[in-house]
Amino acid sequence: MADETFETKVKAALDMFRPQLQADGGDMEFISIDEQNRVHLRLVGACGSCPMALMTLKMGVERYLKDACPEVTEVVQD
């Protein structure tokens, strides 16, 4: 389990990215951070059923999070 400071940093970065998803009618829910520093998210709204959701998650959210929080190893959709 990630420490609270790291989790707070990740959540703040997600909040900065969130408006890009909301502009298209979608959003994301933070689930957890595991022992390997993988961030677990759930895409919801329009993003939850979009065929491009995995690309959004990997090329958008993951890339942004890794820039903001280099400790993040991967973003996983739950």
Secondary structure, 3 states (H helix, E strand, C coil): CCCHHHHHHHHHHHHHHHHHHHCCCEEEEEEEECCCCEEEEEEEECCCCCCCHHHHHHHHHHHHHHHHCCCCCEEEEC
